[in-house]
Amino acid sequence: MPKKVETENQISKRAVRKEKVGLVTSDKMTKTITVAVAGRVMHPKYKKFLNRTSKFKAHDEKEEAGIGDRVLIYETPPMSKTKRWKLAKVLEKADPTMIAPTVGQE
């Protein structure tokens, strides 16, 4: 059976996937990272800006991202109960001297 070839018109109709940039906060799971995305929102009554952080679980097939790395993730169909994002690329590797050791690794 021949492969279906998409035309330019069909590609332009596809929805653009959402992308987010954030910091990896955990890489303890197999092929999964937790990414914290920071943002600023205005309070509706007081009109002050508040810092908000959202956490997303992303699929990291090659396990290339580590704690403290700045990464780009994009939205995908659900891969598990909580995992709906994939790692696009590591934008900036973390400085190993800046990461604090966890308890028991001193």
C-alpha positions as CSV (number, residue, x, y, z in Angstrom):
1,M,0.0,0.0,0.0
2,P,1.5,3.4,-1.0
3,K,2.3,5.9,1.7
4,K,-0.1,8.8,2.0
5,V,1.6,12.1,1.1
6,E,0.3,15.3,2.7
7,T,0.0,18.3,0.5
8,E,0.8,21.9,1.6
9,N,-2.9,22.6,2.0
10,Q,-3.5,19.7,4.4
11,I,-0.4,20.6,6.5
12,S,-1.6,24.2,7.0
13,K,-5.0,23.1,8.3
14,R,-3.4,21.1,11.1
15,A,-3.6,22.8,14.5
16,V,-0.4,24.3,15.8
17,R,0.8,22.4,18.9
18,K,1.3,24.4,22.1
19,E,4.8,24.8,23.3
20,K,6.2,25.8,26.7
21,V,9.6,26.5,28.1
22,G,10.4,25.5,31.7
23,L,12.9,24.0,34.1
24,V,13.1,20.3,34.9
25,T,12.3,19.7,38.5
26,S,12.4,15.9,38.5
27,D,13.9,13.1,36.4
28,K,13.4,10.2,38.7
29,M,10.8,8.4,36.6
30,T,11.7,6.3,33.7
31,K,11.4,8.2,30.4
32,T,9.4,11.0,32.2
33,I,10.4,14.4,33.5
34,T,8.5,17.0,35.5
35,V,8.8,20.5,34.1
36,A,7.9,23.7,36.0
37,V,6.6,26.5,33.8
38,A,6.6,29.9,35.4
39,G,4.3,32.7,34.4
40,R,2.9,36.1,35.6
41,V,-0.8,36.8,35.9
42,M,-2.6,40.0,37.0
43,H,-4.8,39.9,40.0
44,P,-8.4,40.8,38.9
45,K,-9.2,43.0,41.8
46,Y,-5.8,44.5,43.0
47,K,-4.1,44.7,39.6
48,K,-0.9,43.4,40.9
49,F,1.2,40.8,39.1
50,L,1.5,37.4,40.7
51,N,4.0,34.7,39.9
52,R,2.4,31.4,39.1
53,T,4.1,28.0,38.5
54,S,2.5,25.1,36.7
55,K,4.0,21.6,36.6
56,F,3.7,19.3,33.6
57,K,4.9,15.7,33.1
58,A,6.6,15.3,29.8
59,H,7.9,12.2,27.9
60,D,11.7,12.1,27.5
61,E,12.3,9.1,25.2
62,K,16.2,9.3,25.3
63,E,16.3,10.5,28.9
64,E,18.6,13.4,28.0
65,A,17.2,16.0,30.3
66,G,18.3,16.4,33.9
67,I,17.3,18.4,36.9
68,G,17.8,22.1,36.4
69,D,17.9,22.0,32.6
70,R,15.9,24.5,30.6
71,V,13.7,22.6,28.1
72,L,11.1,23.1,25.4
73,I,8.1,20.8,25.6
74,Y,5.1,20.4,23.2
75,E,1.6,19.1,23.6
76,T,0.7,15.6,22.4
77,P,-2.3,13.3,22.7
78,P,-2.4,11.6,26.2
79,M,0.3,9.1,26.8
80,S,-0.8,8.1,30.3
81,K,-3.1,9.4,33.0
82,T,-1.0,12.6,33.7
83,K,1.4,12.7,30.7
84,R,0.4,15.0,27.8
85,W,3.6,16.6,26.8
86,K,6.8,15.6,25.0
87,L,10.3,16.9,25.2
88,A,11.2,18.8,22.0
89,K,14.8,19.8,23.0
90,V,17.0,20.8,25.8
91,L,17.7,24.5,25.5
92,E,20.3,24.9,28.2
93,K,22.0,22.3,30.4
94,A,22.2,22.9,34.2
95,D,25.5,23.8,35.8
96,P,26.3,20.7,37.9
97,T,28.0,22.8,40.6
98,M,24.7,24.8,41.3
99,I,22.5,21.7,41.9
100,A,22.2,21.0,45.7
101,P,22.9,17.3,46.7
102,T,19.9,15.4,48.0
103,V,19.9,13.8,51.4
104,G,22.2,10.8,51.5
105,Q,24.4,11.9,48.6
106,E,26.8,14.0,50.5
